[in-house]
Amino acid sequence: MSIDLKQLKYFLAVAEEKSFSRAAERLHISQPPLSQQIMKLEAELGVKLFARTTRSFELTVAGRALMNEAAELLAKMRMTIDTVRQIDRGEVGRLRVGIVGSAMWGPIPSLLEQFQSQFPRVTWTIHELGPTVQYDALRAKQIDVGFWREPKLDETDLRNDNLRQELCFRENVCVAVNEHHRLAKMESIELADIAEEPMLTLALDKSAFPRYLIQCCVNAGFQPAIFQEASEPQTLLAMVGAGLGVTLMPETTSRIGWPGVVFLPIRTNPPSANLYITYTTLDDAPVVRAFLNILRPPARD
């Protein structure tokens, strides 16, 4: 049996119009090919769909049954086609976003709000993970995109793992000190001004970012005395608020009022806290493509 959607579409037009001529006009075709398609459909089904007399033109019992089924089938097909097109445009699906914790103090929440506004039928989830874990999760397809900070990954390593990384937001590092610290009243400082201070840092074995910051201190002429390491930025800031040391943080951290903490810009060659997005190159996922299209306009300098 070979019945196509065009035959059902033609049949439905004739059934609804109760006229071959009106149906042909509605379908923008001539009447003979329309009649041929209906006859072919009847032959394929082995039933009469229309009872034709000199005075009447009515559906048979089989014709009425097919009319209902064809209407539902064609409506479902239109919905399916529309859904497929929405999926291709990234309007339907899910997006799994990996982030480092400090990224949520910057532009990421507004970016997600914009994405949700433009693509309300896409579900998205946040996964707060360190850069190394995000990298492995991207390779394992457990997340779709990942956000983390400097330093940028080696292009060869990225290509070998079928990943791409792009700069999305530029940001500098600042120094967080206790409000009673000798430097707290300064408008800005040099990185070397904290050379003798106990340094609080994110765990050096969990991310390249704190190791990069230590190297920036070395480049500024001093080896920082690391007092404590912690997994979360808020833990470091709580220790700064308690007067236990100083720490280096992305400037957007200062948007939140941390009790007892003052954030000081670095005047000369401030370390970078640039935020990068990383995603796989193996799949051209429409939802990821849609997300990148929102991200890229503010990202391009």
Secondary structure, 3 states (H helix, E strand, C coil): CCCCHHHHHHHHHHHHHCCHHHHHHHHCCCHHHHHHHHHHHHHHHCCCCEEECCCCEEECHHHHHHHHHHHHHHHHHHHHHHHHHHHHCCCCEEEEEEECHHHHHCCHHHHHHHHHHHCCCEEEEEEECCHHHHHHHHHCCCCCEEEEECCCCCHHHHHHCCEEEEEEECCEEEEEEECCCCCCCCCCECHHHHCCCEEEEECCCCCHHHHHHHHHHHHCCCCCEEEEEECCHHHHHHHHHCCCCEEEEEHHHHHCCCCCEEEEEECCCCCECCEEEEEECCCCCHHHHHHHHHHHHHHCC
